[in-house]
């Protein structure tokens, strides 16, 4: 087996495939990256850890068919460091030789017959713009839990009804919901999937090289159930789904509010960051909305203290409310708008963060619910 390919093309493909390799593989062979040159002069690079698979296909300048398995992370480090010249990859017995300019590396191969077969993609369900998908996933994944003892809260719930996709995630302290349009292959397509949050976020971010992402997902009871696939521009990845159990989140979203506050997002972010410098790890940032300003405070008593005031367009009953500053900042970072709107019911009930002043005839496509921290006294 041998092939020649442009260094930048190879390095990017190897780096993308290596993302899916386990840091601590359960068996050594899972640390490998499989390279296959096909009869039609294509190179397929793939990785699989029984949960997530990744495969990318490249056009070659020249190549001889064959298959080899080498250390994925080592190959990624090597290709990243090579000079900007064509790369020659040749398998010689139990070794693989990588040559680029005057640089030459020899890698030990691994037993390719011990490597698991990549899962087949579920049936294609439809397509969505890659940038829109990456943005939507990023907005929701910030609220996914990171506690593996509660696996249903570490995922992003994807609900598909016709041409609408709804993404939702929660860690019990905040909830993010985003609706977007897509192009289903079947107009009445309907499905629900719980996708590991970190995997989905990494995948969506890495598939923006193509204009569209194809989503492969079985409807209830169909082939490929228990798995979802994504593909774009010669890259494809699959992941196993989590148990679909998830809180009934729609009932948590308030529909009536006693007050709204519109604040310049960037100024709000900077003020929260400054005030939070004196906040201990689990102490809140307090917000007092009065008239045309909001006063931010952190710290109390014998601790370091900080106070800052910002102009605000406020409509409704005056309110004092407190939030975990990190959760508030992550929500503000996700709304993608020059103006942030906070909508309140009471100081002890969840607030809703959205971007800008909503259209009176339409619900915002992104909502970030954040639980307040109860103030003593």
JOLIN-V132011 format. One line per field, one symbol per residue. ss: DSSP state (H for helix, E for strand, C for the rest). burial: b if it has 24 or more other C-alpha atoms within 12 Angstrom, else e. A space follows every 10 residues. Layout:
BEGIN
ss = ???
burial = ???
END
This chain:
BEGIN
ss = CEEEECHHHH HHHHHHHHCC CCCCCCCHHH HEEEEEECCC CEEEEEEECC CEEEEEEEEC CEEECEEEEE EHHHHHHHHH HCCCCCEEEE EECCEEEEEE CCEEEEEEEC CHHHCCCCCC CCCEEEEEEH HHHHHHHHHH HCCCCCCHHH HHHCEEEEEE ECCEEEEEEE CCCEEEEEEE ECEECCCCCE EEEEEEHHHH HHHHHHCCCC CEEEEEECCC CCCCCCEEEE EECCEEEEEE EECCCCCCHH HHCCCCCCEE EEEEHHHHHH HHHHHHHHCC CCCCEEEEEE CCEEEEEECC CCCCCEEEEE ECEEEECCEE EEECHHHHHH HHHHCCCCEE EEEECCCCCC EEEEECCCCC CCCCCEEEEE CCCCCCC
burial = bbbbbbbebb bbbbbbbbbb bbeeeeeebb bbbbbbbbee ebbbbbbbbb bbbbbbbbbb ebbeebbbbb bbbbbbebbb ebeeebbbbb beeeebbbbb eeeebbbbbb ebeebeebbb bbbbbbbbbb ebbbbbbbbb bbbbbeeeee bbbbbbbbbb bebbbbbbbb bbbbbbbbbb ebbbeeeebb bbbbbbbbbb bbbbbbbbeb ebbbbbbbbe eeebbbbbbb bbebbbbbbb bbebebeebe ebbeeeeebb bbbbbeebbe bbbebbbbbe eebbbbbbbb eebbbbbbbe eeeeebbbbb ebbbeeebbb bbbbbbbbbb bbbbbbeebb bbbbbbbebb bbbbbbbeee eeeebbbbbb bbbeeee
END
